Amino acid sequence: MVSQLCDSSFSGGPVEALSLPQEQREFGAAVSEFGRRECGTREQRDALTHHGAEQHHAGVYQKLADLGYLGVSIPEEYGGSGGGLTEQVILFEELWRALVPVHGAGTSHTVAGIYKRFAGEEQKKSALGAICAGKVMSISISEPGAGSDAAAISCRADKVDGGWRINGQKTWCSDAQFATAILVVVRTSRGTRPHDGLTLLEVPADAAGLRISPIATLGGSEVNDLYFTDVFVPESAVVGVEGGGWKQIMAGLNGERLVCAAQGLGMAQRAFDDLLAYVTERQQFGAPIGSFQAIRHRIADLAIEIEAAKALTYATVHHIENEIGSPEEWVRATSMSKVKVTETAKRVALEGVQMMGGYGYSCEFDMERHLRMSIAPTIYAGTNEIQRDIISSTYGLRK
C-alpha cells in the first residue's frame, strides 16, 4: 500500500490563484488532464524518462505542440494562440506539477521572448513558428569564466566574408542536446564598458565545428558544454542589434524568471501533494502520522509558503500584463517571485524527504526526485544570490 501512495495521490487540477477567469482555469485544467493522461503513473514516467535519467521526451513534447500549448504566449501571426504571461505561467505550473518530461519548453519560451522583442520579421516567422510546431530552441550565455558575471563573456565571433566565425566555449547550456538551434551570446567587439560589444547569434545545433558535450548533474541530462571551432553563421544570424546583446538579455530576464517561478510553483505543489497523501495514509503508533501535531503544523507551514509564493507570482504577472507600476518594479517583482518560489519548492521537497523518512530517501518514491530537481532552479536563470542583489539595487542599495 505504501509504495502506491504517491502515484495515487496526484489527481491534478486547475490553477487556483487570484480568481482567474474561467477560460484560463479551463486551460489549466486541460494541461493538468494532459499530464495525468500522459504520465500520471510512476510506470509511465519511468518509461518516458529512462527511469529519471532524461528530462525531455520528444514524443510528449510534440503532442503539446499539436494541441497548440507550446504557442500559448506566441502571437497568432506566428502560429501561436496569442495568449499572455498568465497563460504561460499556467502552462508551466501545471506541466511541472504533473511531472511532464518536457524540459525544453522552458528554454524555448525564454528564447521566444527575445525573438518577440528584438528579431526581424523573417526571424520571428522562422523561430517562433518552429517553437509552436514543436522544435526546441536553447540559449547560451554562461562560460567557464562568465557565470553570474555575464559581462565577462569572451567567446568571440569575428566578422568574415558573408557572416561571422565563432570560436570559444560556452557552458551550462540547457537542452542544447536536443535543440534545433541555439541563441548564443558572443563578443563581437570591445567597448569602454565590459558589457559593450555583445551580440546574439542564432546557431544551428548541427553547425559544422560545434561540439555539444553533456554535463552530468543531479537532475540527469539537462545541461551541456558547447565548443565552437571556426563555426560559421551568416550575417542574417544576428538577432536584434549587433553589439546590443546586453540590453536584449536584460530585457528578456523578466520572462525567464517568471518561467522559472512557474515551474517552481508546479514542483512545490506536486511535492506537497505527494507528501500530504503520504502523511494521510501512513500509519504509525496506531494512527496516520499526519494526525501528529509535529507533522500537522509542518504541513500547515508548507501550505502557507506555497500560497504566498503563488500569490506573489500571479500578482507580478498581473502587474506586468496590465502595465501597473514601473519597469523597475517589475524587475524587482520577478526577482522576488523567482527567489520565493524556488526556495519554497526546495523547502517542501526537503521537508517531504524528512517527514517520509526512509521512504522519502528511497528511489521507489518521487520525493527524492523532487528534492534533486528543486536545487537547480535556485541556481539557473540567475542565482538567487544575484536576484537578491537585483532586488536590493531597486531600493537604491548598490555597492
VOMARVO-277487 format. One record per residue (C-alpha): x, y, z. Coordinates in steps of 0.02 Angstrom, whole numbers, plus 50000, padded with zeros to 5 digits. Layout:
REM VOMARVO-277487
XYZ ...
END
This chain:
REM VOMARVO-277487
500005000050000 501355012450049 502285010349885 500735015849789 500275031149890 501195044949798 500675039249625 498865037749676 498885054849758 499035065449602 497375069749525 497925086349453 496795101349443 496665118949376 497675133249443 496795140849593 497575158049605 496815175449615 495105171049542 495735168049367 494445169749227 493515153949179 494425152349012 496125152349099 495515139949230 494915128549093 496605129749007 497455124849170 496265110149189 496625104549011 498505104849038 498275095349202 497225082249114 498575080548981 499855077249117 498765064449204 498445055449040 500235055248977 501235052449136 500045050549282 500885034749347 502655030949400 502735017249269 502315029649131 503605042149192 504965029149207 504635023149030 504685040948961 506245046549054 507305030649063 506965029849250 507275048449276 508895049949178 508115060649041 507055076049069 506345078248894 505315066548787 505135071848605 503515062248579 502625070248727 503305087248676 502605085248501 500895081148573 500945097548667 501365106448505 499965097748411 498735103748544 499355121548522 500005122848700 501805127148654 501215142748564 500085148648703 501005165148727 501575167448546 500595179248431 499375171248311 500265178048157 501755166948201 500745151248234 500335153848417 498745156248517 499035174448560 498945172248748 499965181648876 501065179149027 499635172249132 499335157949010 501195154749002 501335153549191 499815142149200 500585130749067 502225128649160 501445127049332 500315112949275 501615104049169 502885103849311 501565098849438 501135083949330 502995079549304 502795080249115 504545077349041 504655092448926 506185101548993 506465110148826 504855120148843 505645132148968 507155136748864 506085138048707 504905150448789 506365160748854 507075161448677 505355165548607 505255180748720 506875187648648 506325184648469 504655193148501 505535208748564 507045210348453 507055199048299 506665204348122 505035199048042 505775184347946 506705178348101 505095179048201 504155168948073 505515155848068 505965154248252 504265157048333 503425146048204 504675132248240 504365133348427 502485132248402 502755117048290 503725107748424 505535112348391 506645115948542 507725131448546 509055134548677 510015149748739 511835150048791 512525164048899 513685156649031 515525152349006 516835144449119 517405162049166 515735170849148 514315164249255 513435177149360 514625189949285 513925188949108 514875204649057 516465194049062 515935184048908 517435180248797 516765167648669 517105177648511 516305180048342 517355188448209 516665196048051 517125186747894 516505187347716 514635184447721 514435182347908 515295177748070 516525164648130 516345159048312 517725152148424 517695148348609 516745138848742 515055140648825 514415130548972 512845125949070 511805126948911 510125118948947 509345107248819 510625110148681 510755091348656 509025090648575 508825108548515 508725113048331 509535130048359 510455139048498 510405157748530 512215161148578 512845176948665 514565180948594 515795195148599 515925204148434 516895219448493 517615228248646 516935244548714 517255256148859 516115245748970 516275226948998 514535223348931 514785233048770 515045222948611 513965207748650 512885200848510 511575187148497 511845174648356 510695160648305 511735144848279 511045128448210 511365114548335 512125104048197 513285117748134 514995111848074 516295114948209 515065114948355 515285101048483 513945098348615 514575089048769 513345083948907 513725088049090 513175075149217 512085082849354 510935078149497 509475080649379 510145069149244 510315075149065 509985093849072 511485104849030 512965104848912 514655112148869 514745119848695 516395120548600 516505131848447 517905129348322 517765141048172 515865139448172 515185149848029 513485158248031 512815170647902 512545189147935 510675185447950 511035175548109 511145191648211 509585193148319 509215211148363 510625223748351 512465219748331 513305224748494 511635226648583 511605209548661 511755215348841 510155225748838 509245211948746 509755199048876 509235210449019 507555214048938 507205195448922 507605190949102 505895195449172 505115182149064 506445169349107 506205172249294 504325170149276 504545153849182 505685148049323 504435153649454 503005144949366 503985128749356 504415130549540 502585132649586 502185116349499 503645107549584 503165113949755 501345109449735 501735091949672 502935088349814 501605094549934 500265083749851 501345068249868 501825072350047 500035075550100 499475058950027 500875050150120 500555057550292 498685054650272 498895036050238 500485031050328 500075022850496 501215022950647 500775020350830 499005015950776 498625032250685 499035041650524 500645051350551 499765066850485 498715066850644 500255070650749 500495088950790 502335088650741 501795084050564 500165093950554 501005110450593 502405107550469 501135103450333 500205119450375 501805129650362 502195122350191 500435126050130 500605144150188 502255146150096 501575138849934 500045150149935 501125165449971 502305160849828 500845158249710 500025174749756 501655184249730 501955176249560 500215179049490 500155196749559 501795200249470 501105193449307 499525203849328 500525219849354 501645216749203 500225211849087 499195226949137 500685238749144 500385242949326 501925250749404 503615254249327 504865242949235 506005243849387 504585237549497 504285223149375 506125218349384 506025218349573 504425208049574 505045194949451 506645192749551 505645191449711 504495178449632 505965168149569 506795168049741 505225164849842 504545150949732 506155141249702 506655141549884 504905136249934 504985121549813 506645116149886 505995117750063 504425107550026 505445093549947 506715093150088 505355092950219 504495079350119 506035068250125 506175070950312 504345067750352 504285052350242 505855045450325 506655030950234 505285030950102 505685049050060 507515044450038 507095029249933 507105029949743 505495020049749 504575036449780 504605052849684 505075063349836 506945060749815 506735066249634 505775081549691 507245086249802 508545083849667 507545093549539 507185107949660 509015112549680 509425118449504 508055131949492 508875141349636 510445142249528 509925144549348 509035159649272 510175169949384 510635162849553 509555167849700 511045177349769 511085187749610 509205190249622 509435197449797 510735209349727 509475214749594 508085216849722 509155227249840 509765238149696 507975243149657 507935250749831 509475261049791 510685249349880 512195246849768 514005243049803 
END
